[in-house]
Amino acid sequence: MKASIIVGILLIALGAGILVLGNINYKTEEKVFELGPLKATAEKEKSVALPPLLGWALVIGGIAVLVVGSRKK
């Protein structure tokens, strides 16, 4: 399989994933205080918004890579 086909499929899949998910959630653990052997932490959930324009750009780019890669022989 040609490298351009693999790259094109990966770009399309990544772009579609961004369009479906919309954002990525993750948790962080932050130290509240530490006094000798006593420790307190707080778990916070954070979110990173992924712009739909990025997803569409990756999908269109993947399609372009597939088209250009299939024309070159």
C-alpha positions in Angstrom: 0.0 0.0 0.0 1.3 3.4 -0.9 2.2 5.9 1.8 0.0 8.5 0.4 -3.1 6.3 0.8 -2.2 5.5 4.4 -1.6 9.2 5.2 -4.9 10.2 3.5 -6.9 7.7 5.4 -5.3 8.7 8.7 -6.0 12.4 8.1 -9.7 11.6 7.2 -10.1 9.4 10.3 -8.5 12.1 12.6 -10.6 14.8 11.1 -13.8 12.7 11.5 -12.8 12.0 15.1 -12.5 15.7 15.8 -15.8 16.4 14.3 -17.6 13.7 16.3 -15.9 14.4 19.7 -15.8 18.2 19.7 -13.7 18.4 22.8 -11.3 16.3 24.9 -11.8 16.0 28.6 -9.0 15.1 31.1 -8.5 15.1 34.8 -5.6 16.7 36.7 -4.6 16.3 40.4 -3.6 19.4 42.2 -2.0 19.6 45.6 -4.1 21.7 48.0 -1.8 21.6 50.9 0.9 19.6 52.5 1.7 19.7 56.2 4.2 17.1 57.4 2.7 13.7 56.7 -0.7 15.2 55.9 -1.4 15.8 52.2 -4.6 16.9 50.5 -5.2 16.9 46.8 -8.0 17.9 44.6 -9.0 16.4 41.3 -10.1 18.8 38.6 -11.7 18.0 35.3 -10.5 20.1 32.4 -11.7 20.3 28.8 -10.0 21.3 25.5 -12.3 22.5 22.8 -11.4 21.3 19.3 -12.5 23.6 16.5 -14.7 22.0 13.8 -12.8 23.9 11.2 -9.7 21.9 12.1 -11.7 18.7 11.6 -13.0 19.8 8.2 -9.5 20.9 7.2 -8.1 17.4 8.0 -10.9 15.6 6.2 -10.5 17.8 3.1 -6.7 17.5 3.3 -7.0 13.7 3.5 -9.2 13.5 0.5 -6.8 15.7 -1.4 -3.9 13.5 -0.5 -5.8 10.4 -1.6 -6.7 12.1 -5.0 -3.2 13.4 -5.6 -1.6 10.1 -4.5 -3.9 8.0 -6.8 -3.0 10.2 -9.8 0.8 9.8 -9.5 1.9 6.4 -10.7 
